Amino acid sequence: MHPTLRIAVKCDRCVERQAAGEEPACVGACPTHALEFGDEDDLAKEKRLSAAARVAHAVSGSAEKQTANSSLDTLRSLRGL
């Protein structure tokens, strides 16, 4: 943002905001949270952990699935299957 004209100018990655310890304005204003800003290694680690959590949840299933599966397993054991 141009300080006196108050218009948008070419992106400078909000150097003033970064110097003050803040994230760039576009990152904070993004309604879909599609923009991220930070150390590339930290962001990559967060993505890996998030993906691992989704996989673990998909493999273990929700509580409803586990209950349904255990009921099905009980029926199978009663029938000798």
TAZI-V16096 format. One record per residue. SS is DSSP state (~ for helix, > for strand, _ for the rest). PHI is phi in whole degrees, 0 to 359 (NA if undefined). D_CENTER is the distance of its C-alpha to the mean C-alpha in Angstrom with 2 decimals. Layout:
SS PHI D_CENTER
SS PHI D_CENTER
This chain:
_ NA 28.59
_ 289 32.27
_ 297 33.58
_ 260 36.84
_ 278 36.36
_ 55 32.97
_ 235 31.77
_ 288 28.81
_ 236 29.74
_ 306 28.30
_ 301 24.96
_ 244 25.70
_ 61 22.10
_ 51 23.26
~ 302 25.24
~ 294 26.69
~ 293 23.41
~ 296 22.22
~ 297 25.65
_ 272 25.16
_ 84 21.88
_ 257 19.77
_ 276 17.06
_ 303 18.44
~ 302 19.23
~ 295 17.44
~ 292 13.99
~ 291 14.88
~ 270 16.49
_ 294 14.02
_ 290 13.86
_ 261 11.04
_ 59 8.74
_ 280 9.28
_ 262 10.87
_ 231 9.92
_ 219 12.88
_ 160 13.96
_ 293 15.46
~ 301 14.64
~ 295 15.01
~ 295 12.68
~ 296 9.83
~ 295 10.89
~ 296 11.12
~ 299 7.61
~ 296 6.72
~ 296 9.82
~ 295 9.27
~ 295 6.23
~ 295 8.61
~ 296 11.48
~ 294 10.54
~ 295 10.33
~ 294 13.58
~ 299 15.17
~ 293 14.70
~ 294 16.13
~ 288 18.94
~ 282 19.91
_ 78 19.52
_ 279 19.47
~ 298 22.42
~ 296 24.19
~ 297 24.12
~ 296 25.39
~ 295 28.12
~ 297 29.15
~ 295 29.27
~ 292 31.30
~ 294 33.65
~ 296 34.13
~ 297 34.79
~ 297 37.33
~ 299 39.09
~ 297 39.26
~ 292 40.74
~ 292 43.30
~ 275 44.35
_ 76 44.51
_ 269 42.01
